[in-house]
Amino acid sequence: MVLGGGGAVDLRWLRAFVVVAQELHFRRAGALLGTTTSGVSAQVRALEEHLGARLLERGRRSTPRLTAAGEVFLPEARAVLEGVERAVAVGRAAGRGLLGRVRVGYVASAAFSGVLAETVAAPAAGSRVEVEVTEMSTPDQLEALLARRIDVGLLRHRPELPAGLHAQVVRTEPVVVALPERHPAAGSAAVTAGELAGERFAAPLFAEVHGAAEEVAAVVAAGGLPAPQLVAVRDYVAALALVGAGTAVALVPECVGRLPVPGVRCAALAGVQLTTSLLRVHRADEASAAVLSVLRGAAPGPGAAEPGAPGPGAPGPDAGEPG
């Protein structure tokens, strides 16, 4: 049924009229529709009575033909049937996760590591799922997930998530140290904590207990160093900019350390083993088939673990950088 100005119109009436108008033969129309000639005639008559207009001229021995009203009504009837078919196809596709929009928040290191690309490419081949991406800090992503402004978050590991969110570790990698190219240890393959004595550490810091500051604390403790000066930056890219300027050192994920930033040299940490993890987070009650199709299609990356599991050897991976 579809609603019109005079009440509901049975779609079977419209189909019967369109097929008769196409075939100009009631028996052939009935065969195409899987019904009898009299059934087709009754459906067309019901439509005419509903409209208060004669759509077909017909006689016992003559070929049915469209009236002037039928000529005008035919394209409208076809458009309604085509619109219904489109709506059904869209509904079915959306129900299977083949159509829709998925909003993804990400920290920049998710892009550098390939995790963002894996997520964007996750929808099944041939689907029309549109994935929108927005760079956001980890705290902002968590807030946006709870407020339903984004559907999926790619963010840095934190020990606890707000209630109602579900997470999976999709990548775990070593933390490396970024040094100015003129630093005495810049040419070394590995740098001890002691070689970082007296340095300022650039780090993405937020109002959280866990994060980059905890990684710095682990290095300081390993080297028995006094508490260093921390320089708060928005993200790891900004941290590397300060390192390149020679004003600080930084602890960064390995994928960030591979970025070709002028004046920066990266090395492994010796004597202290730190790792950092990326999480793929979504709402636990997520019901969108499009979102669920992205989550199913986005394969876990290197070092992936069960939801909420900490990265191996991580004393407290960064909980708040957007890059």
C-alpha positions, 0 to 999 in steps of 0.5 A, a space after each residue: 500500500 502507498 498513501 495518496 490524497 484519497 487514502 491507501 493505494 494497493 501497489 498490486 493495482 498499480 502493477 496491474 495497470 502498468 503491465 496491462 498498459 505495457 502489454 495492451 493485453 490482459 491475458 499476457 499481463 496476467 501471465 506476467 503477474 502470476 494471476 488470472 485475466 479476471 484478477 488483473 481486470 479486477 485490480 485495474 478496475 479497483 484502481 480506477 474506482 479509487 481514482 474516480 477516473 477511467 484509465 483503460 478503454 477495453 472491450 471483449 474483442 478490442 485491444 485495451 488502450 490508454 485513455 487520456 487520463 491513463 496516458 497522464 497517470 502511467 508515468 506517475 504509476 511507474 515512478 511510484 513502483 520504481 521508487 518503492 523498488 529503490 527503497 526496498 533495495 536501499 533498506 536491504 543493503 543498509 540492513 546488510 551493512 552495505 550502505 550507510 555512513 560511519 564516522 571514525 575519529 583517529 589519532 595521527 599515529 593511527 594514520 602513520 601506522 596504517 591502522 586508519 587505512 585498514 579501517 577506511 578500507 574495511 567495508 566489503 567490496 561493492 558496498 556503498 558505506 561512506 567512511 568519514 574520518 576526523 583527527 581527534 585526541 584520545 580524550 575527545 574521541 572518548 567523549 565523542 563516542 559517548 555522545 554518538 558524534 563518532 562511531 569508531 575511535 582509533 586511539 591510544 591505549 588507556 587502562 580503563 574505558 568509560 562504561 558502555 565502550 568496547 575496545 580491541 587492541 589493533 597494534 602494539 609497537 615499541 616506544 623509541 626515543 627521538 633525539 636532535 641530530 646534534 645530540 651526543 647519542 644521536 648516531 647510536 642504535 640504542 640509547 640508555 636512560 642515563 644518556 637522557 639525563 638533563 633533557 627536556 621531554 616533549 610529550 602530548 600531555 592531557 589531564 590524565 594519570 596515564 599517558 606519555 608522562 608515565 612513559 617518561 617516568 619509566 625511563 627516568 626511573 630506569 636511569 635513576 634520573 631526577 624528574 625532568 622538565 616536561 614540555 606539553 604539546 598537542 601531538 607527537 608531530 609537534 613533539 618531533 618539531 621541538 626535537 628537530 629544533 634541538 629544544 627537547 627529546 621525545 618518546 614516540 611510537 616506532 611508526 612516528 619515529 619513522 617519519 622523515 622530520 628534519 633534524 631528528 634521529 630516532 633510536 631504540 631504548 636500551 635497558 628499559 622496554 616500553 611498548 604502546 598500543 592503539 585501540 579500536 573502540 566503539 559503543 558496546 550497544 552498537 546496532 548500525 549494520 554499516 558500523 558493524 561491517 567496518 568493525 568486522 572488516 578491519 583486521 587486527 594489526 601487528 601485536 593485536 590483543 583481546 579488547 582492553 588488554 594492555 600492550 606487552 611490556 607497557 607500563 602505561 601506554 599513552 592515553 592521550 595523544 592525537 598524533 
